[in-house]
Amino acid sequence: MRQDINIARRCERAVVTAYRELRQVGSDDLSAFQACTALYRIHHPEASLNEARRLVAEWIDHHVVRQQETVAYG
C-alpha cells in the first residue's frame, strides 16, 4: 500500500512539473494539459481518457491554479 502511494505521488509530481515547464516555454494551457494527459496515460494505460483528464485537471488545479491564486491574493 505504501509503495502505491509513493508511485502515485511521483506520478502527480511528474505531471505537475511537466505542465509547469510546458507553460514556461510558451505552450498554451490546452496543449500543456493534453501533453500531461498523454504522459499520464503512457504510465497508466489502464486509465480511461476521462479518468486521466480528471486526475490531471485536479492535480493542475491543486498545485498550479490554487497556488497562483494564493500568491496573487496572498
N, CA, C and O atoms as a GROMACS GRO file, in nm:
protein
  296
    1MET      N    1   0.082  -0.120   0.000
    1MET     CA    2   0.000   0.000   0.000
    1MET      C    3   0.087   0.126   0.000
    1MET      O    4   0.061   0.219  -0.077
    2ARG      N    5   0.188   0.130   0.085
    2ARG     CA    6   0.276   0.247   0.092
    2ARG      C    7   0.346   0.270  -0.042
    2ARG      O    8   0.363   0.384  -0.084
    3GLN      N    9   0.387   0.162  -0.108
    3GLN     CA   10   0.454   0.175  -0.238
    3GLN      C   11   0.358   0.235  -0.341
    3GLN      O   12   0.401   0.316  -0.423
    4ASP      N   13   0.231   0.198  -0.338
    4ASP     CA   14   0.132   0.254  -0.430
    4ASP      C   15   0.117   0.404  -0.409
    4ASP      O   16   0.105   0.480  -0.506
    5ILE      N   17   0.119   0.447  -0.284
    5ILE     CA   18   0.108   0.590  -0.254
    5ILE      C   19   0.230   0.665  -0.308
    5ILE      O   20   0.216   0.772  -0.366
    6ASN      N   21   0.349   0.608  -0.289
    6ASN     CA   22   0.471   0.671  -0.340
    6ASN      C   23   0.470   0.681  -0.492
    6ASN      O   24   0.510   0.783  -0.548
    7ILE      N   25   0.424   0.577  -0.558
    7ILE     CA   26   0.415   0.578  -0.705
    7ILE      C   27   0.317   0.685  -0.750
    7ILE      O   28   0.346   0.760  -0.843
    8ALA      N   29   0.203   0.694  -0.684
    8ALA     CA   30   0.102   0.794  -0.719
    8ALA      C   31   0.157   0.935  -0.699
    8ALA      O   32   0.133   1.023  -0.782
    9ARG      N   33   0.230   0.958  -0.592
    9ARG     CA   34   0.287   1.091  -0.567
    9ARG      C   35   0.392   1.127  -0.671
    9ARG      O   36   0.398   1.241  -0.716
   10ARG      N   37   0.475   1.030  -0.709
   10ARG     CA   38   0.576   1.057  -0.813
   10ARG      C   39   0.510   1.090  -0.945
   10ARG      O   40   0.554   1.179  -1.018
   11CYS      N   41   0.403   1.019  -0.976
   11CYS     CA   42   0.330   1.044  -1.100
   11CYS      C   43   0.267   1.184  -1.096
   11CYS      O   44   0.274   1.258  -1.194
   12GLU      N   45   0.209   1.218  -0.985
   12GLU     CA   46   0.148   1.350  -0.968
   12GLU      C   47   0.254   1.459  -0.985
   12GLU      O   48   0.231   1.558  -1.055
   13ARG      N   49   0.369   1.441  -0.920
   13ARG     CA   50   0.479   1.538  -0.932
   13ARG      C   51   0.527   1.551  -1.076
   13ARG      O   52   0.552   1.662  -1.124
   14ALA      N   53   0.539   1.438  -1.145
   14ALA     CA   54   0.586   1.439  -1.283
   14ALA      C   55   0.489   1.515  -1.373
   14ALA      O   56   0.531   1.593  -1.458
   15VAL      N   57   0.361   1.492  -1.355
   15VAL     CA   58   0.260   1.560  -1.436
   15VAL      C   59   0.261   1.710  -1.409
   15VAL      O   60   0.260   1.790  -1.503
   16VAL      N   61   0.264   1.749  -1.283
   16VAL     CA   62   0.263   1.892  -1.248
   16VAL      C   63   0.390   1.961  -1.296
   16VAL      O   64   0.384   2.073  -1.347
   17THR      N   65   0.504   1.896  -1.281
   17THR     CA   66   0.630   1.952  -1.329
   17THR      C   67   0.627   1.970  -1.480
   17THR      O   68   0.667   2.075  -1.531
   18ALA      N   69   0.578   1.870  -1.551
   18ALA     CA   70   0.569   1.879  -1.697
   18ALA      C   71   0.478   1.994  -1.738
   18ALA      O   72   0.510   2.070  -1.829
   19TYR      N   73   0.365   2.006  -1.672
   19TYR     CA   74   0.271   2.115  -1.704
   19TYR      C   75   0.337   2.251  -1.683
   19TYR      O   76   0.332   2.337  -1.771
   20ARG      N   77   0.399   2.270  -1.567
   20ARG     CA   78   0.464   2.399  -1.539
   20ARG      C   79   0.572   2.431  -1.640
   20ARG      O   80   0.583   2.544  -1.688
   21GLU      N   81   0.654   2.331  -1.673
   21GLU     CA   82   0.763   2.355  -1.767
   21GLU      C   83   0.711   2.384  -1.907
   21GLU      O   84   0.766   2.469  -1.977
   22LEU      N   85   0.608   2.314  -1.948
   22LEU     CA   86   0.550   2.343  -2.080
   22LEU      C   87   0.494   2.484  -2.086
   22LEU      O   88   0.510   2.554  -2.186
   23ARG      N   89   0.428   2.526  -1.980
   23ARG     CA   90   0.374   2.663  -1.976
   23ARG      C   91   0.486   2.767  -1.977
   23ARG      O   92   0.474   2.871  -2.040
   24GLN      N   93   0.595   2.738  -1.907
   24GLN     CA   94   0.707   2.831  -1.901
   24GLN      C   95   0.773   2.852  -2.036
   24GLN      O   96   0.823   2.961  -2.065
   25VAL      N   97   0.772   2.750  -2.119
   25VAL     CA   98   0.835   2.764  -2.251
   25VAL      C   99   0.738   2.809  -2.358
   25VAL      O  100   0.771   2.811  -2.476
   26GLY      N  101   0.616   2.846  -2.317
   26GLY     CA  102   0.523   2.907  -2.410
   26GLY      C  103   0.408   2.822  -2.460
   26GLY      O  104   0.330   2.870  -2.543
   27SER      N  105   0.396   2.700  -2.415
   27SER     CA  106   0.280   2.620  -2.456
   27SER      C  107   0.153   2.679  -2.396
   27SER      O  108   0.153   2.726  -2.282
   28ASP      N  109   0.046   2.676  -2.474
   28ASP     CA  110  -0.080   2.725  -2.420
   28ASP      C  111  -0.136   2.622  -2.322
   28ASP      O  112  -0.091   2.508  -2.318
   29ASP      N  113  -0.234   2.663  -2.246
   29ASP     CA  114  -0.291   2.579  -2.141
   29ASP      C  115  -0.342   2.446  -2.195
   29ASP      O  116  -0.312   2.340  -2.139
   30LEU      N  117  -0.419   2.449  -2.302
   30LEU     CA  118  -0.478   2.327  -2.355
   30LEU      C  119  -0.371   2.230  -2.406
   30LEU      O  120  -0.380   2.109  -2.381
   31SER      N  121  -0.271   2.281  -2.475
   31SER     CA  122  -0.164   2.194  -2.525
   31SER      C  123  -0.087   2.130  -2.410
   31SER      O  124  -0.056   2.010  -2.415
   32ALA      N  125  -0.057   2.207  -2.308
   32ALA     CA  126   0.014   2.153  -2.191
   32ALA      C  127  -0.071   2.049  -2.120
   32ALA      O  128  -0.021   1.945  -2.078
   33PHE      N  129  -0.200   2.077  -2.106
   33PHE     CA  130  -0.292   1.982  -2.043
   33PHE      C  131  -0.299   1.851  -2.122
   33PHE      O  132  -0.291   1.743  -2.064
   34GLN      N  133  -0.312   1.861  -2.253
   34GLN     CA  134  -0.318   1.741  -2.336
   34GLN      C  135  -0.189   1.660  -2.329
   34GLN      O  136  -0.193   1.537  -2.326
   35ALA      N  137  -0.076   1.728  -2.328
   35ALA     CA  138   0.052   1.658  -2.317
   35ALA      C  139   0.063   1.585  -2.183
   35ALA      O  140   0.111   1.472  -2.177
   36CYS      N  141   0.018   1.649  -2.078
   36CYS     CA  142   0.024   1.586  -1.946
   36CYS      C  143  -0.074   1.470  -1.934
   36CYS      O  144  -0.044   1.370  -1.868
   37THR      N  145  -0.188   1.481  -1.999
   37THR     CA  146  -0.283   1.370  -2.002
   37THR      C  147  -0.220   1.251  -2.075
   37THR      O  148  -0.233   1.137  -2.032
   38ALA      N  149  -0.152   1.278  -2.187
   38ALA     CA  150  -0.084   1.172  -2.262
   38ALA      C  151   0.027   1.110  -2.177
   38ALA      O  152   0.044   0.989  -2.177
   39LEU      N  153   0.102   1.194  -2.105
   39LEU     CA  154   0.207   1.144  -2.016
   39LEU      C  155   0.148   1.049  -1.912
   39LEU      O  156   0.202   0.941  -1.888
   40TYR      N  157   0.040   1.090  -1.851
   40TYR     CA  158  -0.024   1.005  -1.751
   40TYR      C  159  -0.066   0.871  -1.812
   40TYR      O  160  -0.044   0.765  -1.753
   41ARG      N  161  -0.127   0.876  -1.930
   41ARG     CA  162  -0.177   0.753  -1.992
   41ARG      C  163  -0.065   0.661  -2.040
   41ARG      O  164  -0.085   0.540  -2.049
   42ILE      N  165   0.050   0.716  -2.070
   42ILE     CA  166   0.165   0.631  -2.106
   42ILE      C  167   0.202   0.543  -1.987
   42ILE      O  168   0.232   0.425  -2.003
   43HIS      N  169   0.200   0.602  -1.870
   43HIS     CA  170   0.237   0.528  -1.749
   43HIS      C  171   0.120   0.452  -1.687
   43HIS      O  172   0.140   0.362  -1.605
   44HIS      N  173   0.000   0.487  -1.727
   44HIS     CA  174  -0.120   0.421  -1.674
   44HIS      C  175  -0.215   0.389  -1.790
   44HIS      O  176  -0.322   0.449  -1.800
   45PRO      N  177  -0.177   0.296  -1.876
   45PRO     CA  178  -0.261   0.265  -1.993
   45PRO      C  179  -0.397   0.207  -1.955
   45PRO      O  180  -0.489   0.206  -2.037
   46GLU      N  181  -0.411   0.161  -1.833
   46GLU     CA  182  -0.538   0.105  -1.789
   46GLU      C  183  -0.642   0.214  -1.762
   46GLU      O  184  -0.761   0.186  -1.755
   47ALA      N  185  -0.596   0.338  -1.748
   47ALA     CA  186  -0.686   0.450  -1.720
   47ALA      C  187  -0.758   0.494  -1.847
   47ALA      O  188  -0.699   0.500  -1.955
   48SER      N  189  -0.884   0.523  -1.832
   48SER     CA  190  -0.959   0.577  -1.946
   48SER      C  191  -0.914   0.720  -1.972
   48SER      O  192  -0.852   0.783  -1.886
   49LEU      N  193  -0.945   0.770  -2.088
   49LEU     CA  194  -0.910   0.908  -2.121
   49LEU      C  195  -0.979   1.004  -2.024
   49LEU      O  196  -0.918   1.100  -1.977
   50ASN      N  197  -1.105   0.978  -1.994
   50ASN     CA  198  -1.178   1.065  -1.900
   50ASN      C  199  -1.116   1.062  -1.761
   50ASN      O  200  -1.105   1.166  -1.696
   51GLU      N  201  -1.076   0.944  -1.715
   51GLU     CA  202  -1.013   0.933  -1.584
   51GLU      C  203  -0.881   1.011  -1.582
   51GLU      O  204  -0.853   1.084  -1.487
   52ALA      N  205  -0.802   0.995  -1.686
   52ALA     CA  206  -0.674   1.066  -1.695
   52ALA      C  207  -0.697   1.216  -1.696
   52ALA      O  208  -0.628   1.290  -1.626
   53ARG      N  209  -0.792   1.262  -1.775
   53ARG     CA  210  -0.822   1.405  -1.780
   53ARG      C  211  -0.866   1.459  -1.645
   53ARG      O  212  -0.824   1.567  -1.604
   54ARG      N  213  -0.949   1.383  -1.575
   54ARG     CA  214  -0.998   1.427  -1.445
   54ARG      C  215  -0.883   1.440  -1.344
   54ARG      O  216  -0.872   1.540  -1.274
   55LEU      N  217  -0.797   1.337  -1.339
   55LEU     CA  218  -0.684   1.341  -1.245
   55LEU      C  219  -0.588   1.454  -1.276
   55LEU      O  220  -0.548   1.529  -1.188
   56VAL      N  221  -0.552   1.466  -1.402
   56VAL     CA  222  -0.458   1.571  -1.443
   56VAL      C  223  -0.518   1.709  -1.412
   56VAL      O  224  -0.448   1.796  -1.362
   57ALA      N  225  -0.645   1.727  -1.441
   57ALA     CA  226  -0.710   1.855  -1.411
   57ALA      C  227  -0.708   1.884  -1.261
   57ALA      O  228  -0.681   1.996  -1.219
   58GLU      N  229  -0.737   1.782  -1.179
   58GLU     CA  230  -0.735   1.800  -1.033
   58GLU      C  231  -0.595   1.838  -0.985
   58GLU      O  232  -0.580   1.929  -0.904
   59TRP      N  233  -0.494   1.768  -1.036
   59TRP     CA  234  -0.357   1.797  -0.993
   59TRP      C  235  -0.313   1.937  -1.034
   59TRP      O  236  -0.252   2.008  -0.956
   60ILE      N  237  -0.345   1.975  -1.157
   60ILE     CA  238  -0.307   2.109  -1.204
   60ILE      C  239  -0.381   2.215  -1.122
   60ILE      O  240  -0.322   2.316  -1.082
   61ASP      N  241  -0.509   2.191  -1.098
   61ASP     CA  242  -0.586   2.286  -1.018
   61ASP      C  243  -0.526   2.300  -0.879
   61ASP      O  244  -0.508   2.411  -0.829
   62HIS      N  245  -0.495   2.189  -0.817
   62HIS     CA  246  -0.444   2.190  -0.680
   62HIS      C  247  -0.304   2.252  -0.670
   62HIS      O  248  -0.279   2.334  -0.581
   63HIS      N  249  -0.215   2.214  -0.759
   63HIS     CA  250  -0.075   2.254  -0.746
   63HIS      C  251  -0.038   2.382  -0.822
   63HIS      O  252   0.058   2.449  -0.787
   64VAL      N  253  -0.113   2.415  -0.925
   64VAL     CA  254  -0.076   2.531  -1.007
   64VAL      C  255  -0.177   2.644  -0.991
   64VAL      O  256  -0.141   2.754  -0.950
   65VAL      N  257  -0.302   2.618  -1.022
   65VAL     CA  258  -0.404   2.723  -1.021
   65VAL      C  259  -0.422   2.780  -0.881
   65VAL      O  260  -0.417   2.901  -0.862
   66ARG      N  261  -0.444   2.694  -0.783
   66ARG     CA  262  -0.466   2.743  -0.647
   66ARG      C  263  -0.343   2.809  -0.589
   66ARG      O  264  -0.353   2.904  -0.511
   67GLN      N  265  -0.225   2.760  -0.626
   67GLN     CA  266  -0.101   2.822  -0.578
   67GLN      C  267  -0.088   2.962  -0.636
   67GLN      O  268  -0.047   3.055  -0.566
   68GLN      N  269  -0.122   2.978  -0.762
   68GLN     CA  270  -0.117   3.112  -0.825
   68GLN      C  271  -0.217   3.206  -0.760
   68GLN      O  272  -0.187   3.324  -0.740
   69GLU      N  273  -0.335   3.155  -0.725
   69GLU     CA  274  -0.434   3.237  -0.658
   69GLU      C  275  -0.386   3.282  -0.520
   69GLU      O  276  -0.410   3.395  -0.479
   70THR      N  277  -0.320   3.192  -0.450
   70THR     CA  278  -0.267   3.224  -0.318
   70THR      C  279  -0.163   3.334  -0.328
   70THR      O  280  -0.162   3.427  -0.248
   71VAL      N  281  -0.075   3.324  -0.426
   71VAL     CA  282   0.028   3.425  -0.446
   71VAL      C  283  -0.035   3.558  -0.487
   71VAL      O  284   0.004   3.664  -0.437
   72ALA      N  285  -0.132   3.553  -0.576
   72ALA     CA  286  -0.195   3.675  -0.626
   72ALA      C  287  -0.275   3.747  -0.517
   72ALA      O  288  -0.277   3.870  -0.511
   73TYR      N  289  -0.342   3.669  -0.432
   73TYR     CA  290  -0.429   3.729  -0.332
   73TYR      C  291  -0.371   3.725  -0.191
   73TYR      O  292  -0.429   3.777  -0.096
   74GLY      N  293  -0.251   3.659  -0.179
   74GLY     CA  294  -0.180   3.637  -0.055
   74GLY      C  295  -0.206   3.731   0.051
   74GLY      O  296  -0.150   3.719   0.160
   0.00000   0.00000   0.00000
